[in-house]
Amino acid sequence: MTAKRSATKKRRADSAKLRSAARKLKQPDGDAPLSDTDFERGHGAMLARRARAVTGLSQNAFAVRFGIPVGSLRDWEQGRRTLDAATRNYLRVIARMPNAVMRVLREAA
């Protein structure tokens, strides 16, 4: 097994453990444990906020610059909508390399 495949397998196992632990946690007000959907919403909200924070842009400017509907961005940041896999990965790339993504989008236009 390659090192890359081994690292991917470990990340998946860690992610599964984290989801399992999160489901067992109770909300501060004593409600039921977090569902998978609620957990994903919270994770997506943090990811969307972090990607935007790295750029220092307002919601509107971020949405325009990266081709995202501003309403969707707002809903992701507030946890009203979950992120699909493609969006989650796009936001991860923006958070890590915002200037490179902006350059590629500008060149592709």
C-alpha positions as CSV (number, residue, x, y, z in Angstrom):
1,M,0.0,0.0,0.0
2,T,1.4,3.4,-0.9
3,A,1.9,6.1,1.7
4,K,-0.7,8.3,0.0
5,R,-3.3,5.5,0.1
6,S,-2.4,4.8,3.8
7,A,-2.8,8.5,4.7
8,T,-6.1,8.7,2.9
9,K,-7.4,5.6,4.8
10,K,-6.2,7.1,8.1
11,R,-8.0,10.4,7.4
12,R,-11.2,8.5,6.6
13,A,-11.0,6.5,9.8
14,D,-10.3,9.7,11.8
15,S,-13.2,11.4,10.2
16,A,-15.5,8.5,11.0
17,K,-14.4,8.6,14.6
18,L,-15.0,12.3,14.8
19,R,-18.5,12.0,13.3
20,S,-19.3,9.2,15.7
21,A,-18.1,11.3,18.7
22,A,-20.0,14.3,17.5
23,R,-23.3,12.3,17.2
24,K,-22.9,11.3,20.9
25,L,-22.5,14.8,22.1
26,K,-25.5,16.6,23.5
27,Q,-26.5,20.1,22.5
28,P,-25.9,22.7,25.3
29,D,-29.6,23.0,25.9
30,G,-29.9,19.2,26.5
31,D,-31.5,18.3,23.1
32,A,-30.8,15.1,21.3
33,P,-27.3,14.3,19.9
34,L,-26.2,15.9,16.7
35,S,-27.4,14.2,13.5
36,D,-25.1,13.6,10.6
37,T,-26.9,16.4,8.7
38,D,-26.4,18.9,11.6
39,F,-22.8,17.9,12.0
40,E,-22.2,18.4,8.2
41,R,-24.0,21.8,8.3
42,G,-21.7,23.0,11.2
43,H,-18.6,21.7,9.4
44,G,-19.7,23.4,6.2
45,A,-20.4,26.6,7.9
46,M,-16.9,26.7,9.4
47,L,-15.4,25.9,6.1
48,A,-17.3,28.6,4.2
49,R,-16.4,31.2,6.9
50,R,-12.8,30.2,6.9
51,A,-12.4,30.4,3.1
52,R,-13.9,33.8,3.1
53,A,-11.9,35.0,6.1
54,V,-8.6,34.0,4.4
55,T,-9.5,36.3,1.5
56,G,-10.7,39.2,3.7
57,L,-13.6,39.8,1.3
58,S,-17.2,40.6,2.2
59,Q,-19.8,38.0,1.4
60,N,-20.9,39.8,-1.8
61,A,-17.3,40.4,-3.0
62,F,-16.3,36.8,-2.3
63,A,-19.4,35.4,-4.1
64,V,-18.7,37.6,-7.2
65,R,-15.0,36.8,-7.3
66,F,-15.4,33.0,-7.0
67,G,-18.6,32.6,-9.0
68,I,-20.9,31.6,-6.1
69,P,-24.4,32.8,-5.6
70,V,-24.3,35.2,-2.6
71,G,-27.5,33.6,-1.2
72,S,-25.9,30.1,-1.2
73,L,-22.7,31.5,0.5
74,R,-24.9,33.2,3.2
75,D,-26.8,29.9,3.8
76,W,-23.6,27.9,4.0
77,E,-22.1,30.3,6.5
78,Q,-25.2,30.3,8.6
79,G,-25.6,26.5,8.5
80,R,-28.9,26.6,6.7
81,R,-27.6,24.5,3.8
82,T,-25.1,21.7,3.6
83,L,-22.2,21.6,1.2
84,D,-22.0,19.0,-1.5
85,A,-18.6,17.4,-2.1
86,A,-17.6,19.6,-5.0
87,T,-18.4,22.8,-3.1
88,R,-16.6,21.6,0.0
89,N,-13.5,20.8,-2.1
90,Y,-13.7,24.2,-3.9
91,L,-13.9,26.0,-0.6
92,R,-10.9,24.0,0.7
93,V,-8.8,25.0,-2.3
94,I,-9.9,28.7,-2.0
95,A,-8.9,28.6,1.7
96,R,-5.5,27.2,0.9
97,M,-4.6,29.0,-2.3
98,P,-7.0,32.0,-2.8
99,N,-4.7,33.9,-5.1
100,A,-4.1,31.0,-7.4
101,V,-7.8,30.3,-7.7
102,M,-8.5,34.0,-8.4
103,R,-5.7,33.9,-11.1
104,V,-7.0,30.8,-12.8
105,L,-10.6,32.1,-12.8
106,R,-9.4,35.4,-14.3
107,E,-7.4,33.7,-17.0
108,A,-10.3,31.3,-17.8
109,A,-12.7,34.2,-18.3
